[in-house]
């Protein structure tokens, strides 16, 4: 069964300058392909054949490159923002969303099984499912533990583990009721709104590969690690 995906491709990519001064972030290359083309090929392999690209910054370049999607055997259409709406706000502009659909950032390199995530969401009758990843962050300083102005412990350049959102979600259409119209409204705003309404999103941890190439260091790593096994 064909499934629907919304790819968020409207950001300015300010963290990735100078690469994104004249090129939209989703068209930044990894290997021989723009990152968004890699994502499209992956989604096609997992049965997502109707793709909506939510665009804003340099939208005309993205539309010129991907067109109607026929080159990739996909149906691609576009949702154009006339002002930045962050990550969840653009969903209110799309009128024909199915009961359950995938939403993801357009700058993610991962080996995630999108079909498995979608089915996990369906099987658990979830309203909002987050794909998560354990990120290891090294602190480049000596960390002081202080109590009453006295050092009680010291750690030299420790590493901390955090479970983070991969920027990939499966969403039930009912969640749109919690997103305001024509308003800058991000993933963070929606999560706090759902939690305040005692709605607890499901989280599925991914143990494979994931990088958000919006960070220059991660972009360099993505170029180094990428091979055709991703597509």
Order of alpha helices (4+ residues) and beta strands (2+ residues): beta-beta-beta-alpha-beta-alpha-beta-beta-beta-alpha-beta-beta-beta-beta-alpha-beta-beta-alpha
